[in-house]
């Protein structure tokens, strides 16, 4: 039995390629946003919380496509720094999440950095190509989520 790795399979693997490009893009956004003390994943959480009055932990987890333990791990520094407030909890109880005034200010501060990163990536891909990729990713995500 050969233990030789078939690199053609790896190079063509959807999961491998999506995870690789996700790491590269995340590192790029991280470079832009880190001067505000926020990682891209935390920026997504703050932006989501900023979009409505409150979210349950389950709603936000589902919206972000993030398991709850990962969400909790990313929420801790945001709560510690006073950007997010969590109410409720305990075994089986609903947790309500809200963004604080300090969190809304943080979103305003980091928005230009996010916009700069977003513009650079979209310009690299091209507007039409990005729109097509986004539509394809949404279609695949919805189909695979079922």
N, C-alpha and C positions, 0 to 999 in steps of 0.2 A: 504494500500500500504506500503510495507516494504522499509525502507530506508537503509537496511543493504547492505553493499558493497560486491559484489561477488569478493573476492580477487583472485580466480582462473582466472577470466577474466583479471584482471590487471596483474597478474604474467605472463600470457601468451601473453599479448599485445605486438605486434611487436614494435609499436611506443614507448610505455613506456620503454621497454627493450633497444632499440637502444639509446633513449635519456639518459637513466640512464648510460649506459656504455660509451657513448660519454662524459658525464660530468666527469666521473671518469678518463678516458684517458686524457681529456683536462687538468684536474687538475694535472695529473702526468707530462705531457709535460710542463705545466706552471711552475711547480717547477724547472724543468731542465733549462728552458729558461729565467726565470724572472731576473736572475742576469745580463742579457744583456739588460734589460729594454724592452723586446719584449714579447708580449703574443703570444701563438700559432697561433691564427687567423691572427695576424699581420705578423708573420713569414711566413705563407702561402701566404699572399699578396706579401711580399717582394720576396719570392722565385719565385712566378709567374712572377712578374715584371722583375726579373733578367733573365728570360728565353728568352725574346725577347726585341727588341728595344723599342717598345711602345705598349700600349693597349688602346683601348677606354674604358671608364667607363662601357659601355654596354657589351663589350667583356669580361672584367675581371669579372664583376658581373655574367655573364652566366657561365664562366669557373669555378668559385668558387662555383656556386650554391648558391649565396648569394644575397639577395635583395639589391637594390641600397642604401637604407637608412642605412642598416647595413654596407655595404661597405664604405660609406662615413664616418660613425662613426668610423670605424677602420682605415681609411686613415688619419683622422685629426691629431692624434699624430705622425704618420709617416711623414706627411708634416711639422708639427710644428718642428720636430727634424731634418728636412733636409734630410730625407731618400728617399722621393718621391716628384716628381714635377708634378703638374696638370696644363695643359694649355687648355684654352678655357672655355666653360661653358656658363652660362646664360640660360635662358629659352629655352629649345629645342635645344640648341647647343651641339655639340659633345665635350666631355672632353677627352683629351689625357693624359695618365698617363705614366710616365717614372721613373725608379729608378735612383737615383743620385749616384755619386762616393761614397759619404758617406754611402748611402744605400747598395751599393755592398760590402763595407768594413764591414758593420754590418752583412750582410748575411754570410760573411766569418767567423766573430767572433762567430755567433750563431750556425753555422753548426755543430761543435762538440757536443754542448748541444743537438741539435735535433737528431744527430746520436746516442748519448748515450740513449736518451729516446726511439728512434725507435728500437734500438737493444734490449733493456730491454723488450719492449712490444712484439716484434716478438719472442724473446727467451721464453717468458712466454707462448705464444700461440703455438710455434713450427713453423718452416718455411713452412712446407707443409700445415699445417692447416691455417696459415695466407694467403698463396697463394689461397687456396680454398675459404676462407672468402672474400678476396678481389675480386675474380672473381664473387662470388655470389652477393656481394654488387653492383658491376658494372652492372651485369645483371638486378638486381632489380631496380637500379636507372634509367637505360635506359628505362626499360619497364614502370615504373611509371611516367616518365617524359613526356611521349607522350600525 
